[in-house]
Structures are given as structure tokens and as C-alpha cells.
Amino acid sequence: MVSSREFREKQAEYMDMADSGEQIIVQRGKNKAYSITPITNDDIYFSKEMVEKIEKSLLQAKNGEVIKVTGKDALVEFLKDL
């Protein structure tokens, strides 16, 4: 664990360490801590394409273009048809 001051002074060094798989925890004050972790494109949940899919799905639901399944038996039948 490093202080936020030390992290600021050696930011590149700590990021290089995180890139190498080391866990970096930055302490800020007495009750706050942060984990420094590299991310990849797979970590970005809402890409432009995903937002477009969500918007399309919301529009379909608004227009009633949905399949309503009520009850366990209906769900089982629905899943069989997939």
C-alpha cells in the first residue's frame, strides 16, 4: 500500500508495476483506498455498439415488440424454442 503522495511522485513506476500484474493499493487519508488496475477493451462494458443494442432493445420494448413469459411452464417452453 502506498500513500497518494508517493503515488503521485512515482505514478509511472506504479502503473508499470500494475501492468506487470502487481496489485497496487493507494491509501488516501485514513479511510479511503483505491486499487490501480489496468483495463482492456473487454473491461469497458458499454461500447458504442452495446449502447446501440440497448437503445434498439428499449425501442422494441416501447413498441410492444416483446415476448411475455409468465410462469415456470411458459418459461421452459420459451427456452426450448431458442
PDB file with one MODEL, atoms N, CA, C and O in Angstrom:
MODEL        1
ATOM      1  N   MET A   1       0.848  -1.167   0.000  1.00  0.00           N
ATOM      2  CA  MET A   1       0.000   0.000   0.000  1.00  0.00           C
ATOM      3  C   MET A   1       0.895   1.232   0.000  1.00  0.00           C
ATOM      4  O   MET A   1       1.875   1.306   0.742  1.00  0.00           O
ATOM      5  N   VAL A   2       0.540   2.202  -0.849  1.00  0.00           N
ATOM      6  CA  VAL A   2       1.325   3.431  -0.944  1.00  0.00           C
ATOM      7  C   VAL A   2       0.422   4.622  -0.648  1.00  0.00           C
ATOM      8  O   VAL A   2      -0.794   4.545  -0.826  1.00  0.00           O
ATOM      9  N   SER A   3       1.008   5.698  -0.205  1.00  0.00           N
ATOM     10  CA  SER A   3       0.235   6.917   0.045  1.00  0.00           C
ATOM     11  C   SER A   3      -0.081   7.585  -1.288  1.00  0.00           C
ATOM     12  O   SER A   3       0.587   7.347  -2.294  1.00  0.00           O
ATOM     13  N   SER A   4      -1.102   8.419  -1.274  1.00  0.00           N
ATOM     14  CA  SER A   4      -1.443   9.124  -2.508  1.00  0.00           C
ATOM     15  C   SER A   4      -0.318  10.063  -2.930  1.00  0.00           C
ATOM     16  O   SER A   4      -0.101  10.276  -4.123  1.00  0.00           O
ATOM     17  N   ARG A   5       0.391  10.619  -1.967  1.00  0.00           N
ATOM     18  CA  ARG A   5       1.525  11.494  -2.278  1.00  0.00           C
ATOM     19  C   ARG A   5       2.628  10.706  -2.990  1.00  0.00           C
ATOM     20  O   ARG A   5       3.157  11.151  -4.008  1.00  0.00           O
ATOM     21  N   GLU A   6       2.971   9.534  -2.449  1.00  0.00           N
ATOM     22  CA  GLU A   6       4.007   8.712  -3.077  1.00  0.00           C
ATOM     23  C   GLU A   6       3.566   8.267  -4.460  1.00  0.00           C
ATOM     24  O   GLU A   6       4.368   8.237  -5.394  1.00  0.00           O
ATOM     25  N   PHE A   7       2.285   7.918  -4.593  1.00  0.00           N
ATOM     26  CA  PHE A   7       1.777   7.511  -5.900  1.00  0.00           C
ATOM     27  C   PHE A   7       1.935   8.638  -6.915  1.00  0.00           C
ATOM     28  O   PHE A   7       2.381   8.399  -8.037  1.00  0.00           O
ATOM     29  N   ARG A   8       1.577   9.854  -6.538  1.00  0.00           N
ATOM     30  CA  ARG A   8       1.713  10.995  -7.452  1.00  0.00           C
ATOM     31  C   ARG A   8       3.163  11.187  -7.874  1.00  0.00           C
ATOM     32  O   ARG A   8       3.449  11.473  -9.037  1.00  0.00           O
ATOM     33  N   GLU A   9       4.080  11.027  -6.917  1.00  0.00           N
ATOM     34  CA  GLU A   9       5.503  11.247  -7.218  1.00  0.00           C
ATOM     35  C   GLU A   9       6.078  10.172  -8.132  1.00  0.00           C
ATOM     36  O   GLU A   9       6.990  10.439  -8.914  1.00  0.00           O
ATOM     37  N   LYS A  10       5.541   8.951  -8.033  1.00  0.00           N
ATOM     38  CA  LYS A  10       6.082   7.823  -8.802  1.00  0.00           C
ATOM     39  C   LYS A  10       4.992   7.155  -9.635  1.00  0.00           C
ATOM     40  O   LYS A  10       4.977   5.934  -9.790  1.00  0.00           O
ATOM     41  N   GLN A  11       4.095   7.953 -10.161  1.00  0.00           N
ATOM     42  CA  GLN A  11       2.933   7.432 -10.866  1.00  0.00           C
ATOM     43  C   GLN A  11       3.304   6.451 -11.981  1.00  0.00           C
ATOM     44  O   GLN A  11       2.743   5.357 -12.036  1.00  0.00           O
ATOM     45  N   ALA A  12       4.209   6.804 -12.849  1.00  0.00           N
ATOM     46  CA  ALA A  12       4.581   5.935 -13.966  1.00  0.00           C
ATOM     47  C   ALA A  12       5.132   4.608 -13.467  1.00  0.00           C
ATOM     48  O   ALA A  12       4.827   3.554 -14.024  1.00  0.00           O
ATOM     49  N   GLU A  13       5.937   4.662 -12.424  1.00  0.00           N
ATOM     50  CA  GLU A  13       6.525   3.441 -11.861  1.00  0.00           C
ATOM     51  C   GLU A  13       5.427   2.502 -11.344  1.00  0.00           C
ATOM     52  O   GLU A  13       5.470   1.298 -11.593  1.00  0.00           O
ATOM     53  N   TYR A  14       4.455   3.053 -10.629  1.00  0.00           N
ATOM     54  CA  TYR A  14       3.380   2.217 -10.095  1.00  0.00           C
ATOM     55  C   TYR A  14       2.473   1.679 -11.200  1.00  0.00           C
ATOM     56  O   TYR A  14       1.987   0.553 -11.105  1.00  0.00           O
ATOM     57  N   MET A  15       2.246   2.459 -12.230  1.00  0.00           N
ATOM     58  CA  MET A  15       1.446   1.968 -13.353  1.00  0.00           C
ATOM     59  C   MET A  15       2.171   0.861 -14.095  1.00  0.00           C
ATOM     60  O   MET A  15       1.542  -0.099 -14.542  1.00  0.00           O
ATOM     61  N   ASP A  16       3.494   0.980 -14.233  1.00  0.00           N
ATOM     62  CA  ASP A  16       4.276  -0.095 -14.838  1.00  0.00           C
ATOM     63  C   ASP A  16       4.169  -1.370 -13.998  1.00  0.00           C
ATOM     64  O   ASP A  16       4.072  -2.473 -14.535  1.00  0.00           O
ATOM     65  N   MET A  17       4.187  -1.203 -12.686  1.00  0.00           N
ATOM     66  CA  MET A  17       4.050  -2.363 -11.795  1.00  0.00           C
ATOM     67  C   MET A  17       2.674  -3.010 -11.974  1.00  0.00           C
ATOM     68  O   MET A  17       2.565  -4.235 -12.009  1.00  0.00           O
ATOM     69  N   ALA A  18       1.621  -2.189 -12.086  1.00  0.00           N
ATOM     70  CA  ALA A  18       0.275  -2.720 -12.307  1.00  0.00           C
ATOM     71  C   ALA A  18       0.203  -3.448 -13.641  1.00  0.00           C
ATOM     72  O   ALA A  18      -0.431  -4.498 -13.746  1.00  0.00           O
ATOM     73  N   ASP A  19       0.857  -2.887 -14.665  1.00  0.00           N
ATOM     74  CA  ASP A  19       0.903  -3.551 -15.972  1.00  0.00           C
ATOM     75  C   ASP A  19       1.567  -4.915 -15.887  1.00  0.00           C
ATOM     76  O   ASP A  19       1.256  -5.812 -16.670  1.00  0.00           O
ATOM     77  N   SER A  20       2.481  -5.072 -14.938  1.00  0.00           N
ATOM     78  CA  SER A  20       3.184  -6.348 -14.766  1.00  0.00           C
ATOM     79  C   SER A  20       2.414  -7.317 -13.877  1.00  0.00           C
ATOM     80  O   SER A  20       2.903  -8.403 -13.568  1.00  0.00           O
ATOM     81  N   GLY A  21       1.202  -6.920 -13.463  1.00  0.00           N
ATOM     82  CA  GLY A  21       0.364  -7.826 -12.686  1.00  0.00           C
ATOM     83  C   GLY A  21       0.413  -7.615 -11.183  1.00  0.00           C
ATOM     84  O   GLY A  21      -0.244  -8.341 -10.436  1.00  0.00           O
ATOM     85  N   GLU A  22       1.181  -6.631 -10.726  1.00  0.00           N
ATOM     86  CA  GLU A  22       1.242  -6.384  -9.285  1.00  0.00           C
ATOM     87  C   GLU A  22       0.009  -5.616  -8.836  1.00  0.00           C
ATOM     88  O   GLU A  22      -0.506  -4.762  -9.558  1.00  0.00           O
ATOM     89  N   GLN A  23      -0.455  -5.931  -7.636  1.00  0.00           N
ATOM     90  CA  GLN A  23      -1.594  -5.223  -7.069  1.00  0.00           C
ATOM     91  C   GLN A  23      -1.099  -3.929  -6.427  1.00  0.00           C
ATOM     92  O   GLN A  23      -0.210  -3.948  -5.576  1.00  0.00           O
ATOM     93  N   ILE A  24      -1.680  -2.812  -6.839  1.00  0.00           N
ATOM     94  CA  ILE A  24      -1.292  -1.507  -6.314  1.00  0.00           C
ATOM     95  C   ILE A  24      -2.490  -0.925  -5.567  1.00  0.00           C
ATOM     96  O   ILE A  24      -3.556  -0.729  -6.150  1.00  0.00           O
ATOM     97  N   ILE A  25      -2.310  -0.652  -4.285  1.00  0.00           N
ATOM     98  CA  ILE A  25      -3.342  -0.030  -3.464  1.00  0.00           C
ATOM     99  C   ILE A  25      -2.824   1.339  -3.033  1.00  0.00           C
ATOM    100  O   ILE A  25      -1.739   1.453  -2.463  1.00  0.00           O
ATOM    101  N   VAL A  26      -3.608   2.367  -3.311  1.00  0.00           N
ATOM    102  CA  VAL A  26      -3.235   3.728  -2.949  1.00  0.00           C
ATOM    103  C   VAL A  26      -4.115   4.159  -1.777  1.00  0.00           C
ATOM    104  O   VAL A  26      -5.343   4.155  -1.869  1.00  0.00           O
ATOM    105  N   GLN A  27      -3.471   4.527  -0.688  1.00  0.00           N
ATOM    106  CA  GLN A  27      -4.175   4.986   0.515  1.00  0.00           C
ATOM    107  C   GLN A  27      -4.371   6.493   0.433  1.00  0.00           C
ATOM    108  O   GLN A  27      -3.424   7.239   0.183  1.00  0.00           O
ATOM    109  N   ARG A  28      -5.600   6.933   0.644  1.00  0.00           N
ATOM    110  CA  ARG A  28      -5.901   8.372   0.644  1.00  0.00           C
ATOM    111  C   ARG A  28      -6.587   8.708   1.957  1.00  0.00           C
ATOM    112  O   ARG A  28      -7.754   8.376   2.162  1.00  0.00           O
ATOM    113  N   GLY A  29      -5.869   9.355   2.825  1.00  0.00           N
ATOM    114  CA  GLY A  29      -6.412   9.644   4.140  1.00  0.00           C
ATOM    115  C   GLY A  29      -6.487   8.374   4.974  1.00  0.00           C
ATOM    116  O   GLY A  29      -5.828   7.378   4.676  1.00  0.00           O
ATOM    117  N   LYS A  30      -7.290   8.424   6.009  1.00  0.00           N
ATOM    118  CA  LYS A  30      -7.375   7.271   6.922  1.00  0.00           C
ATOM    119  C   LYS A  30      -8.354   6.209   6.458  1.00  0.00           C
ATOM    120  O   LYS A  30      -8.150   5.026   6.729  1.00  0.00           O
ATOM    121  N   ASN A  31      -9.416   6.607   5.762  1.00  0.00           N
ATOM    122  CA  ASN A  31     -10.493   5.662   5.483  1.00  0.00           C
ATOM    123  C   ASN A  31     -10.750   5.410   4.004  1.00  0.00           C
ATOM    124  O   ASN A  31     -11.785   4.842   3.652  1.00  0.00           O
ATOM    125  N   LYS A  32      -9.846   5.813   3.139  1.00  0.00           N
ATOM    126  CA  LYS A  32     -10.066   5.620   1.709  1.00  0.00           C
ATOM    127  C   LYS A  32      -8.869   4.928   1.087  1.00  0.00           C
ATOM    128  O   LYS A  32      -7.718   5.245   1.388  1.00  0.00           O
ATOM    129  N   ALA A  33      -9.163   3.974   0.211  1.00  0.00           N
ATOM    130  CA  ALA A  33      -8.104   3.281  -0.524  1.00  0.00           C
ATOM    131  C   ALA A  33      -8.627   2.948  -1.913  1.00  0.00           C
ATOM    132  O   ALA A  33      -9.824   2.742  -2.107  1.00  0.00           O
ATOM    133  N   TYR A  34      -7.718   2.900  -2.868  1.00  0.00           N
ATOM    134  CA  TYR A  34      -8.074   2.660  -4.265  1.00  0.00           C
ATOM    135  C   TYR A  34      -7.131   1.622  -4.855  1.00  0.00           C
ATOM    136  O   TYR A  34      -5.942   1.591  -4.537  1.00  0.00           O
ATOM    137  N   SER A  35      -7.673   0.780  -5.710  1.00  0.00           N
ATOM    138  CA  SER A  35      -6.870  -0.232  -6.395  1.00  0.00           C
ATOM    139  C   SER A  35      -6.559   0.271  -7.804  1.00  0.00           C
ATOM    140  O   SER A  35      -7.455   0.726  -8.516  1.00  0.00           O
ATOM    141  N   ILE A  36      -5.296   0.188  -8.201  1.00  0.00           N
ATOM    142  CA  ILE A  36      -4.888   0.596  -9.547  1.00  0.00           C
ATOM    143  C   ILE A  36      -4.783  -0.669 -10.388  1.00  0.00           C
ATOM    144  O   ILE A  36      -3.967  -1.550 -10.114  1.00  0.00           O
ATOM    145  N   THR A  37      -5.621  -0.741 -11.413  1.00  0.00           N
ATOM    146  CA  THR A  37      -5.700  -1.941 -12.239  1.00  0.00           C
ATOM    147  C   THR A  37      -5.753  -1.545 -13.708  1.00  0.00           C
ATOM    148  O   THR A  37      -6.569  -0.701 -14.077  1.00  0.00           O
ATOM    149  N   PRO A  38      -4.918  -2.122 -14.553  1.00  0.00           N
ATOM    150  CA  PRO A  38      -5.025  -1.813 -15.983  1.00  0.00           C
ATOM    151  C   PRO A  38      -6.316  -2.404 -16.552  1.00  0.00           C
ATOM    152  O   PRO A  38      -6.763  -3.466 -16.118  1.00  0.00           O
ATOM    153  N   ILE A  39      -6.902  -1.722 -17.512  1.00  0.00           N
ATOM    154  CA  ILE A  39      -8.111  -2.239 -18.145  1.00  0.00           C
ATOM    155  C   ILE A  39      -7.856  -2.480 -19.630  1.00  0.00           C
ATOM    156  O   ILE A  39      -6.930  -1.925 -20.223  1.00  0.00           O
ATOM    157  N   THR A  40      -8.695  -3.316 -20.203  1.00  0.00           N
ATOM    158  CA  THR A  40      -8.639  -3.610 -21.634  1.00  0.00           C
ATOM    159  C   THR A  40      -9.994  -3.250 -22.231  1.00  0.00           C
ATOM    160  O   THR A  40     -10.904  -2.847 -21.507  1.00  0.00           O
ATOM    161  N   ASN A  41     -10.131  -3.393 -23.534  1.00  0.00           N
ATOM    162  CA  ASN A  41     -11.419  -3.129 -24.183  1.00  0.00           C
ATOM    163  C   ASN A  41     -12.511  -4.031 -23.628  1.00  0.00           C
ATOM    164  O   ASN A  41     -13.674  -3.632 -23.587  1.00  0.00           O
ATOM    165  N   ASP A  42     -12.158  -5.245 -23.198  1.00  0.00           N
ATOM    166  CA  ASP A  42     -13.141  -6.162 -22.625  1.00  0.00           C
ATOM    167  C   ASP A  42     -13.706  -5.636 -21.310  1.00  0.00           C
ATOM    168  O   ASP A  42     -14.794  -6.039 -20.901  1.00  0.00           O
ATOM    169  N   ASP A  43     -12.986  -4.750 -20.652  1.00  0.00           N
ATOM    170  CA  ASP A  43     -13.440  -4.207 -19.381  1.00  0.00           C
ATOM    171  C   ASP A  43     -14.414  -3.044 -19.542  1.00  0.00           C
ATOM    172  O   ASP A  43     -15.058  -2.636 -18.575  1.00  0.00           O
ATOM    173  N   ILE A  44     -14.524  -2.519 -20.731  1.00  0.00           N
ATOM    174  CA  ILE A  44     -15.418  -1.393 -20.976  1.00  0.00           C
ATOM    175  C   ILE A  44     -16.781  -1.978 -21.317  1.00  0.00           C
ATOM    176  O   ILE A  44     -16.979  -2.540 -22.394  1.00  0.00           O
ATOM    177  N   TYR A  45     -17.701  -1.841 -20.399  1.00  0.00           N
ATOM    178  CA  TYR A  45     -18.996  -2.512 -20.511  1.00  0.00           C
ATOM    179  C   TYR A  45     -19.887  -1.931 -21.589  1.00  0.00           C
ATOM    180  O   TYR A  45     -20.606  -2.674 -22.257  1.00  0.00           O
ATOM    181  N   PHE A  46     -19.858  -0.646 -21.772  1.00  0.00           N
ATOM    182  CA  PHE A  46     -20.796  -0.025 -22.679  1.00  0.00           C
ATOM    183  C   PHE A  46     -20.074   0.615 -23.853  1.00  0.00           C
ATOM    184  O   PHE A  46     -19.890   1.831 -23.903  1.00  0.00           O
ATOM    185  N   SER A  47     -19.672  -0.223 -24.791  1.00  0.00           N
ATOM    186  CA  SER A  47     -19.078   0.281 -26.021  1.00  0.00           C
ATOM    187  C   SER A  47     -20.177   0.954 -26.850  1.00  0.00           C
ATOM    188  O   SER A  47     -21.359   0.851 -26.521  1.00  0.00           O
ATOM    189  N   LYS A  48     -19.791   1.626 -27.898  1.00  0.00           N
ATOM    190  CA  LYS A  48     -20.760   2.279 -28.778  1.00  0.00           C
ATOM    191  C   LYS A  48     -21.751   1.253 -29.318  1.00  0.00           C
ATOM    192  O   LYS A  48     -22.950   1.525 -29.387  1.00  0.00           O
ATOM    193  N   GLU A  49     -21.263   0.089 -29.696  1.00  0.00           N
ATOM    194  CA  GLU A  49     -22.124  -0.957 -30.232  1.00  0.00           C
ATOM    195  C   GLU A  49     -23.109  -1.454 -29.182  1.00  0.00           C
ATOM    196  O   GLU A  49     -24.274  -1.707 -29.490  1.00  0.00           O
ATOM    197  N   MET A  50     -22.640  -1.596 -27.937  1.00  0.00           N
ATOM    198  CA  MET A  50     -23.522  -2.063 -26.870  1.00  0.00           C
ATOM    199  C   MET A  50     -24.606  -1.043 -26.584  1.00  0.00           C
ATOM    200  O   MET A  50     -25.761  -1.414 -26.373  1.00  0.00           O
ATOM    201  N   VAL A  51     -24.259   0.232 -26.574  1.00  0.00           N
ATOM    202  CA  VAL A  51     -25.256   1.287 -26.349  1.00  0.00           C
ATOM    203  C   VAL A  51     -26.301   1.250 -27.454  1.00  0.00           C
ATOM    204  O   VAL A  51     -27.492   1.399 -27.181  1.00  0.00           O
ATOM    205  N   GLU A  52     -25.874   1.053 -28.694  1.00  0.00           N
ATOM    206  CA  GLU A  52     -26.822   0.970 -29.818  1.00  0.00           C
ATOM    207  C   GLU A  52     -27.758  -0.215 -29.648  1.00  0.00           C
ATOM    208  O   GLU A  52     -28.951  -0.092 -29.923  1.00  0.00           O
ATOM    209  N   LYS A  53     -27.247  -1.369 -29.200  1.00  0.00           N
ATOM    210  CA  LYS A  53     -28.094  -2.542 -28.970  1.00  0.00           C
ATOM    211  C   LYS A  53     -29.104  -2.284 -27.858  1.00  0.00           C
ATOM    212  O   LYS A  53     -30.266  -2.673 -27.968  1.00  0.00           O
ATOM    213  N   ILE A  54     -28.663  -1.634 -26.798  1.00  0.00           N
ATOM    214  CA  ILE A  54     -29.560  -1.324 -25.683  1.00  0.00           C
ATOM    215  C   ILE A  54     -30.658  -0.376 -26.140  1.00  0.00           C
ATOM    216  O   ILE A  54     -31.830  -0.584 -25.826  1.00  0.00           O
ATOM    217  N   GLU A  55     -30.282   0.674 -26.887  1.00  0.00           N
ATOM    218  CA  GLU A  55     -31.274   1.631 -27.380  1.00  0.00           C
ATOM    219  C   GLU A  55     -32.289   0.948 -28.295  1.00  0.00           C
ATOM    220  O   GLU A  55     -33.484   1.236 -28.223  1.00  0.00           O
ATOM    221  N   LYS A  56     -31.817   0.050 -29.150  1.00  0.00           N
ATOM    222  CA  LYS A  56     -32.715  -0.690 -30.042  1.00  0.00           C
ATOM    223  C   LYS A  56     -33.676  -1.553 -29.225  1.00  0.00           C
ATOM    224  O   LYS A  56     -34.870  -1.601 -29.517  1.00  0.00           O
ATOM    225  N   SER A  57     -33.163  -2.224 -28.216  1.00  0.00           N
ATOM    226  CA  SER A  57     -33.999  -3.076 -27.372  1.00  0.00           C
ATOM    227  C   SER A  57     -35.044  -2.265 -26.622  1.00  0.00           C
ATOM    228  O   SER A  57     -36.193  -2.690 -26.501  1.00  0.00           O
ATOM    229  N   LEU A  58     -34.649  -1.087 -26.114  1.00  0.00           N
ATOM    230  CA  LEU A  58     -35.609  -0.230 -25.419  1.00  0.00           C
ATOM    231  C   LEU A  58     -36.727   0.228 -26.353  1.00  0.00           C
ATOM    232  O   LEU A  58     -37.891   0.281 -25.958  1.00  0.00           O
ATOM    233  N   LEU A  59     -36.370   0.556 -27.579  1.00  0.00           N
ATOM    234  CA  LEU A  59     -37.368   0.968 -28.567  1.00  0.00           C
ATOM    235  C   LEU A  59     -38.315  -0.189 -28.888  1.00  0.00           C
ATOM    236  O   LEU A  59     -39.526   0.008 -28.987  1.00  0.00           O
ATOM    237  N   GLN A  60     -37.768  -1.385 -29.048  1.00  0.00           N
ATOM    238  CA  GLN A  60     -38.606  -2.555 -29.315  1.00  0.00           C
ATOM    239  C   GLN A  60     -39.579  -2.796 -28.161  1.00  0.00           C
ATOM    240  O   GLN A  60     -40.752  -3.092 -28.389  1.00  0.00           O
ATOM    241  N   ALA A  61     -39.097  -2.670 -26.932  1.00  0.00           N
ATOM    242  CA  ALA A  61     -39.964  -2.865 -25.772  1.00  0.00           C
ATOM    243  C   ALA A  61     -41.051  -1.793 -25.732  1.00  0.00           C
ATOM    244  O   ALA A  61     -42.211  -2.091 -25.446  1.00  0.00           O
ATOM    245  N   LYS A  62     -40.675  -0.544 -26.019  1.00  0.00           N
ATOM    246  CA  LYS A  62     -41.644   0.557 -26.025  1.00  0.00           C
ATOM    247  C   LYS A  62     -42.726   0.321 -27.066  1.00  0.00           C
ATOM    248  O   LYS A  62     -43.888   0.664 -26.847  1.00  0.00           O
ATOM    249  N   ASN A  63     -42.349  -0.266 -28.202  1.00  0.00           N
ATOM    250  CA  ASN A  63     -43.295  -0.530 -29.288  1.00  0.00           C
ATOM    251  C   ASN A  63     -44.057  -1.844 -29.097  1.00  0.00           C
ATOM    252  O   ASN A  63     -44.848  -2.238 -29.955  1.00  0.00           O
ATOM    253  N   GLY A  64     -43.820  -2.509 -27.985  1.00  0.00           N
ATOM    254  CA  GLY A  64     -44.545  -3.753 -27.710  1.00  0.00           C
ATOM    255  C   GLY A  64     -43.993  -4.962 -28.440  1.00  0.00           C
ATOM    256  O   GLY A  64     -44.630  -6.015 -28.470  1.00  0.00           O
ATOM    257  N   GLU A  65     -42.823  -4.823 -29.024  1.00  0.00           N
ATOM    258  CA  GLU A  65     -42.211  -5.931 -29.763  1.00  0.00           C
ATOM    259  C   GLU A  65     -41.450  -6.830 -28.782  1.00  0.00           C
ATOM    260  O   GLU A  65     -40.224  -6.929 -28.820  1.00  0.00           O
ATOM    261  N   VAL A  66     -42.216  -7.475 -27.910  1.00  0.00           N
ATOM    262  CA  VAL A  66     -41.633  -8.313 -26.869  1.00  0.00           C
ATOM    263  C   VAL A  66     -42.381  -9.634 -26.796  1.00  0.00           C
ATOM    264  O   VAL A  66     -43.484  -9.770 -27.324  1.00  0.00           O
ATOM    265  N   ILE A  67     -41.782 -10.578 -26.152  1.00  0.00           N
ATOM    266  CA  ILE A  67     -42.441 -11.847 -25.857  1.00  0.00           C
ATOM    267  C   ILE A  67     -42.619 -11.895 -24.351  1.00  0.00           C
ATOM    268  O   ILE A  67     -41.648 -11.835 -23.596  1.00  0.00           O
ATOM    269  N   LYS A  68     -43.862 -12.003 -23.923  1.00  0.00           N
ATOM    270  CA  LYS A  68     -44.144 -12.057 -22.494  1.00  0.00           C
ATOM    271  C   LYS A  68     -44.240 -13.513 -22.059  1.00  0.00           C
ATOM    272  O   LYS A  68     -44.961 -14.314 -22.654  1.00  0.00           O
ATOM    273  N   VAL A  69     -43.504 -13.827 -21.022  1.00  0.00           N
ATOM    274  CA  VAL A  69     -43.491 -15.185 -20.480  1.00  0.00           C
ATOM    275  C   VAL A  69     -43.941 -15.094 -19.028  1.00  0.00           C
ATOM    276  O   VAL A  69     -43.335 -14.391 -18.219  1.00  0.00           O
ATOM    277  N   THR A  70     -45.005 -15.811 -18.711  1.00  0.00           N
ATOM    278  CA  THR A  70     -45.495 -15.816 -17.337  1.00  0.00           C
ATOM    279  C   THR A  70     -45.553 -17.251 -16.835  1.00  0.00           C
ATOM    280  O   THR A  70     -46.165 -18.124 -17.450  1.00  0.00           O
ATOM    281  N   GLY A  71     -44.915 -17.461 -15.735  1.00  0.00           N
ATOM    282  CA  GLY A  71     -44.940 -18.782 -15.130  1.00  0.00           C
ATOM    283  C   GLY A  71     -43.792 -19.661 -15.574  1.00  0.00           C
ATOM    284  O   GLY A  71     -43.181 -19.457 -16.623  1.00  0.00           O
ATOM    285  N   LYS A  72     -43.526 -20.643 -14.739  1.00  0.00           N
ATOM    286  CA  LYS A  72     -42.401 -21.555 -14.967  1.00  0.00           C
ATOM    287  C   LYS A  72     -42.579 -22.388 -16.233  1.00  0.00           C
ATOM    288  O   LYS A  72     -41.639 -22.545 -17.012  1.00  0.00           O
ATOM    289  N   ASP A  73     -43.776 -22.920 -16.437  1.00  0.00           N
ATOM    290  CA  ASP A  73     -44.004 -23.774 -17.612  1.00  0.00           C
ATOM    291  C   ASP A  73     -43.832 -22.996 -18.913  1.00  0.00           C
ATOM    292  O   ASP A  73     -43.264 -23.508 -19.878  1.00  0.00           O
ATOM    293  N   ALA A  74     -44.323 -21.763 -18.935  1.00  0.00           N
ATOM    294  CA  ALA A  74     -44.181 -20.928 -20.131  1.00  0.00           C
ATOM    295  C   ALA A  74     -42.703 -20.609 -20.384  1.00  0.00           C
ATOM    296  O   ALA A  74     -42.257 -20.550 -21.530  1.00  0.00           O
ATOM    297  N   LEU A  75     -41.961 -20.407 -19.304  1.00  0.00           N
ATOM    298  CA  LEU A  75     -40.535 -20.131 -19.446  1.00  0.00           C
ATOM    299  C   LEU A  75     -39.805 -21.344 -20.014  1.00  0.00           C
ATOM    300  O   LEU A  75     -38.949 -21.201 -20.888  1.00  0.00           O
ATOM    301  N   VAL A  76     -40.133 -22.514 -19.532  1.00  0.00           N
ATOM    302  CA  VAL A  76     -39.499 -23.738 -20.024  1.00  0.00           C
ATOM    303  C   VAL A  76     -39.797 -23.912 -21.519  1.00  0.00           C
ATOM    304  O   VAL A  76     -38.901 -24.248 -22.293  1.00  0.00           O
ATOM    305  N   GLU A  77     -41.036 -23.687 -21.921  1.00  0.00           N
ATOM    306  CA  GLU A  77     -41.407 -23.800 -23.329  1.00  0.00           C
ATOM    307  C   GLU A  77     -40.691 -22.761 -24.185  1.00  0.00           C
ATOM    308  O   GLU A  77     -40.245 -23.059 -25.294  1.00  0.00           O
ATOM    309  N   PHE A  78     -40.585 -21.550 -23.666  1.00  0.00           N
ATOM    310  CA  PHE A  78     -39.895 -20.498 -24.388  1.00  0.00           C
ATOM    311  C   PHE A  78     -38.427 -20.870 -24.606  1.00  0.00           C
ATOM    312  O   PHE A  78     -37.902 -20.715 -25.708  1.00  0.00           O
ATOM    313  N   LEU A  79     -37.774 -21.355 -23.566  1.00  0.00           N
ATOM    314  CA  LEU A  79     -36.362 -21.708 -23.667  1.00  0.00           C
ATOM    315  C   LEU A  79     -36.143 -22.892 -24.604  1.00  0.00           C
ATOM    316  O   LEU A  79     -35.092 -22.976 -25.240  1.00  0.00           O
ATOM    317  N   LYS A  80     -37.094 -23.799 -24.707  1.00  0.00           N
ATOM    318  CA  LYS A  80     -36.972 -24.927 -25.640  1.00  0.00           C
ATOM    319  C   LYS A  80     -36.933 -24.437 -27.086  1.00  0.00           C
ATOM    320  O   LYS A  80     -36.280 -25.035 -27.941  1.00  0.00           O
ATOM    321  N   ASP A  81     -37.638 -23.345 -27.341  1.00  0.00           N
ATOM    322  CA  ASP A  81     -37.746 -22.831 -28.718  1.00  0.00           C
ATOM    323  C   ASP A  81     -36.536 -22.004 -29.145  1.00  0.00           C
ATOM    324  O   ASP A  81     -36.420 -21.648 -30.317  1.00  0.00           O
ATOM    325  N   LEU A  82     -35.645 -21.697 -28.226  1.00  0.00           N
ATOM    326  CA  LEU A  82     -34.484 -20.872 -28.587  1.00  0.00           C
ATOM    327  C   LEU A  82     -33.473 -21.621 -29.405  1.00  0.00           C
ATOM    328  O   LEU A  82     -32.445 -21.058 -29.781  1.00  0.00           O
TER     329      LEU A  82
ENDMDL
END
